[in-house]
């Protein structure tokens, strides 16, 4: 036990709960503390390291929340088995062991509704060469075009490799082990995966028809919080878009706190709601991310981002040590798609088609007694009596949907399934019947009926 404490002490830079938690985490990463190793009792740790038992207890809580250790009651606390890295919740939500005739689990846009790229390549004779590897990371012409529709007058806008890259860059810059963050409930699974990988405490705040709950956010902010992550429109999975009134009220609650607001506008140009950001009221605390995956193509791997000046400087400096910039060739293609009248018309058509597809399925479900909330985007968040039974019933009919559990941050009294209805171009009545039948299954025994 003394050897273990000596290794931890060598790595502890400050006698605080976070300092101890970081030291234990480093000891585990260095291979000194192996999975299954029993940690010394709290009082002995406190005595040997000359800190209070309360501090050790708090450190153990931080480590337990990150999955680094787990308690076994009287048997003590041990180092946890190394978890498989990566998108655990994300895989649970969209990974399938079989193929479906109709796969509505993916959350991807309809390829047939993406703008045609042919005219984008007319003037692209080479990939281009920057004057320096330290050139501005975003094309000036693209930044100017982005500003035309940006929801608030940001100091600087840059381009990154998709929304998840932006979220990862922000997390690396502003979050430290043991920090506390607020996310929406239900929440986009990769974001929770990212937060758990960073070792932060994740607090869920439920949504209502207008966005994140004002009262529950106020309660959450009574404890020091580093960041609030939300989707301002066509929230994935619910399709809820935040109203302007709710955004203003949330900004009043957040104002004066040290929390950053990190907004992921994943729906972008195919969203029916107008662009909205709390940057209008909290420009010094807001990070706004706009993805072009749903509107212009997931494989473009591009998203635009604005942030407060100091944070943006940090983000750009970190990127210079890695990928440096997002492909300017892809940026030139995106610029063409954002300014070409034909491409603009194609995206506008896609937006109206997605809205119609969503509306038709919602109306058909309502005829069968299944009410669905939200009003935007390509996904439906459908309540079900028994989640597992619903998925099995649909799978038996060749229909794949995403389970609700990976999206949940708070306990739920019932199940849900996420259905990407943006991919449904025909067969609305039969699909709605299948979805409603699955939603109303109450027991495993009734799956095969």
Protein Blocks (a to p, Z undefined) as FASTA:
>chain_A
ZZmmmmmmmmpcbfcfklmmmmmmmmmmnomagghiacddfklmmmmnopafklmmmmmm
mmmmnopaccehjnopcddddddedjfklmmmmgcfbdcfbdcknopacfklpccfklmm
mmmmbgbjafbfkbcfbdfklmmmmmmmgcbdcfbdcddebjklmmmmmmmmmpcehiac
dddddddfklmmmmmmnopacddddddfkbccfklmmmmmmpccfbdcddfbhpafkopa
cdfklmmmmmmmmgopabdcddddfklmmbfbdcddfklmmmmlcccdddfklmnopklo
pacddddfklmmmmmmmmmmmnopacfklmmmmmmmmmmmklmmmmmmmmmmmmmmmmmm
mmmmmmnopacedjedjbdcdddfblmlmmmmmmmnopacddfklmpmbdcfbdcddddf
klpmghklmmmmmmmmmmmpcbfklmmZZ
